[in-house]
Amino acid sequence: MKKLLILSFTLTALILSSCQQEIPAGDPNAPQDVTFNIGNEEGGFKAGQDCSLDAHYAMVTISIGNEIENFYPPTFYVDGVLYTQAIKMPPGDYILEEFVLFNDAGTPDDKQDDVIVSAAPHAGSEYGDQIPNPLDIYFTVSPFSKMEVPVGVFCFQETEYQEFGFVWFKPNLTIQREMHFFGDFCSPEFNTYAGSLYGDYPKVDMPAIFKIEFSQDTDGDQIYETDLGTYNNEEGYYNDADIASVPPLSIRYLDQPDVDDFYKMDVYIYELVEIVPETGEAIFDYKYFESWYFTNDSEIMYKAVEYRDDITGLESVGPGTDGIYDFIVGPCIVIEWDIELDDPDFGDEEETETAYAYYNETSSTCFLDIGFSRWGWTNELENSFGTTYELPIWAAAGQCDRTKGTHVGTLVVEIHDGNTATITYTMFDGYTLEETQLYVGEEILPLNNGNYTVSSGQFPYINEDLDGASSDEYTVDIPSGNSFNLVAHSVVVGLH
């Protein structure tokens, strides 16, 4: 936009003109028409300057008693004077607190890319002192009358918002950012998905169909009350006999410099919900998996039960080197991914359960207590040559509640000379292993991009091809200090 200038102003301060009509019989409390006009009187322009964009609508902020309400009336010209379309207001006293004219950037249904053309300055500001009627403007709506409120505005430039006396604008100096998401979805019973949104040619490994519910915490109270929309990648999904593909899902949002913007993304995967016993019909729907939180720039997001100002210890997820948040759902075979979501619960012949080793109340810490959204434990063990530890393995102990879980086996840790240990998963009769993931180190949890993670796919020791084994064993290096930390994850069959 061009340099700031006075677009127009009225000649007299706080003069509110009205067009009085003959009072008919009727309801004296009925809402009346209120319009706002931006005149073009002689002397209202700075020489040689004008506003370079047309105004398509106004944001009108009005104080109504103890309430504040925003209106967005379209604008139009009559004899060179800019007017807003009328808004309906009951008779009473009002205060015009903000008046801003916008250009819709050619996208009238999307306000995120709209541009401020001009705005009314506040009394006491540098520009407010240059017009006779700065904000706030008090006006009264009378019964059976049409009200016109004259408003003086200046052409607007973002860097000079302080000259308007805006206390609201600095958070609205915005940068539009964009994120991209892509998922791999894998299920051993992929044929069940034929005829769903995945098409007539489902595959053991195919692009995930997913949706993201995007919301914002606008006042920092950790309640994400502002709905920013729901996005899914159904459009553009392609799946035939030879190939399945879909473009990455794009989500745009606004980042306000010098202000913390708090955002949350609830992630849902489209998958099999149930098979109706009577008919054999497969029912599909979006299933909630987890939430991702971030502040300002989404380059790094955090997975937690709720947002915390202190991100220490939270699992981070990032877009990787390609700039796309890649995630996997199920037993996918991919070279690289950024986020691992839990395996799908439906479609397998045998249902699996997540399991973790737990030592005792003193030495074991639940992931939830560190700020993660997943259950499980990290265990601190003393590094003592010749010591053998036996840790119970608990499956399906959601929220780290062992009373709701099942004791399915034992993890044996044997410490040897030379800072090594043998770690063995042994299952009880009736339970078998599908996969194991193990972390041993100085930190309480493994690190990913410098941040703690509980994503088992990021653990240094992994065996994902056990296919019903009753045990699994690792020989690992352990830190040379007095103690070390251990996280032992497994996927177990046999609970159902």
Salt bridges, closest charged atoms under 4 A:
ASP33 OD1 - LYS88 NZ 2.78
ASP50 OD1 - LYS2 NZ 3.97
GLU98 OE1 - HIS122 NE2 3.02
ASP104 OD1 - HIS56 ND1 3.11
ASP136 OD1 - HIS122 ND1 3.87
GLU160 OE2 - LYS3 NZ 3.05
GLU178 OE2 - HIS180 NE2 3.52
GLU178 OE2 - ARG252 NE 3.79
GLU213 OE2 - LYS211 NZ 3.74
ASP255 OD2 - ARG177 NE 2.74
ASP266 OD2 - LYS264 NZ 3.61
GLU271 OE2 - LYS287 NZ 3.81
GLU290 OE2 - LYS303 NZ 2.95
GLU290 OE1 - ARG374 NH2 3.63
GLU315 OE2 - LYS303 NZ 3.65
ASP345 OD2 - LYS287 NZ 2.52
GLU351 OE1 - HIS496 NE2 3.94
GLU353 OE2 - HIS496 NE2 3.25
ASP401 OD2 - LYS404 NZ 3.93
